[in-house]
């Protein structure tokens, strides 16, 4: 482990300012509240290397596609969640010199992300011209109690001098996206107003016409006494500033309390967006920083009561799982049905902040077990309401009769990704969406969702798969040509085992749902049913003869068989050192592919099949996708390879904290963080739902003394504690709980707990 920052069970701590790591720290220490988020940029001027980032959920711009070779079916744009108004700004000048950690001497520095309370704190002492020492402490949060509100407390103390300070709280909407394809500015001015100790800047996005309003109020204090100041007002297009001068006395503390409301037309009418931000920030100003922070901390406490995983004996593992859970809930709280989960959340601009298949494959399992079912149901309905767009996407590629291809990348249901091998070939994403419906039903028992919504999605997906297969006279079976599996280091391949298996399952599950719905469901003609059954019963799957190994695709054994361990460290990650041609011809696997399928459908395979395939593919996997290590960790636990499971857990859980892939400066890997949680709950604890019942198959890593967590199963909270050779399971719900522990059956009444020996 690199240990970029100090290990603490509830905190991420940085004790030395390192300008070379500033962008990495800006990602790691990001804060958000599910509605908007902010990278850990400094409030005051910083002229060093930095990615200024303030992002608002659901607000995007269709940035015109930039590709070298246009292909029919390509979308016109790539959607970008926009870098919006910089609301944190408070510039400080001492006798005319800017307080800037890039140019002054930083004598001491401390930055802390308190994950328990969702609070970012920074303390430093810097030396300015004339040997003037200034001590600063900043505290800020994005409120989880009011997701349109943030607050900053910025405290200054001149240590060895008294002087005239100029202080300038501001809002700056003149912000560009670092990932703009043509360096285009995405905003047009709307309304801005400025007054004494207050102001508002609102702007609209070009083309999409989203309106975002940022309103601020602030107060200035000497110790515990509020001061009556009379600032100068400065206003430019998309920029407002209050600036005032005050004589700060040696040894005394002075504080700016800045309140900001961020509202958008996602939640308000265009007519009311600005008014809502002003009303909200005015109420916050009246209530005060401490009261707002207390409410915010209480909201986080409620989240942690359901979602926390407690590990004893391993601080690095404990910090890591909480870091992952923390950022997941900062990104998505389930409060707003119009929002989804971007791979970088609010921590950076890579991937455009759009929705990928990661939501269904990784995030829904997390929210299913850590929150009431309405949150996962909401994520499913997000796709249901975009079904018409998925059908349009399929029609553009030549499919018909209501077949649907959900987009690889989207903000509104339209495909907005422009890489041939992904946009047109990585079609397994359809299967992840269907599996999420099945996963939801088996965890909640809510088949009503299928009858109202899910059956329409399942039908459209099944129609796509039936049309996507073609009959091979040579094999006398149905084959699927020209696809890319989850392993993106192999493109345009034939008969990807994972895609074929998932497609067959989708068709069969849709038929199963039709049978269960009977006359209550939508009509499926006898001819179409017969066609679906014929395809699903005659699909070709490549295998390695004489073994239990499912071949990743046709021709996989033509590659030179090597292991990732054979690669020198100087050539890893290979995606940063090798040509794409060399990667595509190599045997190395970016992420779980066959093993992804075995993970999803574990009950379809024997333990010998799981073990043989794991031992074949794991050594060839370089894990250069953030989504990969968690799946391998879960399967390693399943076959009893506890050491490998633990090592892979550390890799997935500390992927960003230790910057394994040397890219954390671009933002965090939010969706893979759900996989970290899965590594413990589904891996270490072996939690499954089998035949409608909870099943647990626990193990514990050698370094851990114990671990515990709570999950929801059919709306009932269940607590599991594993220690040494025992597991205690508690039924915290109101209904009787039937469950299995390594095939042994148990029943717990409401409120009952039981201690069970682990074989």
Helices and strands as residue ranges (DSSP letters): E 6-7, E 11-14, G 19-21, H 22-28, E 31-32, E 36-38, E 54-64, E 77-83, E 90-94, E 97-98, E 105-114, E 119-128, G 129-131, E 132-142, E 149-158, E 163-172, E 187-195, E 198-205, E 211-222, E 225-227, E 232-236, E 239-248, E 253-264, H 273-287, H 289-307, E 309-312, H 315-331, G 350-353, H 358-358, I 359-363, H 364-370, H 373-384, H 387-396, H 420-423, H 429-444, H 448-449, I 450-454, H 455-468, E 470-472, E 477-479, H 497-517, G 518-520, H 526-536, G 556-558, G 564-566, G 569-571, G 574-576, H 580-585, H 594-600, G 602-604, H 607-617, G 618-620, H 628-638, H 642-653, G 664-666, H 670-678, I 679-684, E 688-690, E 693-696, E 706-713, E 716-723, E 726-731, E 737-741, E 744-748, E 753-757
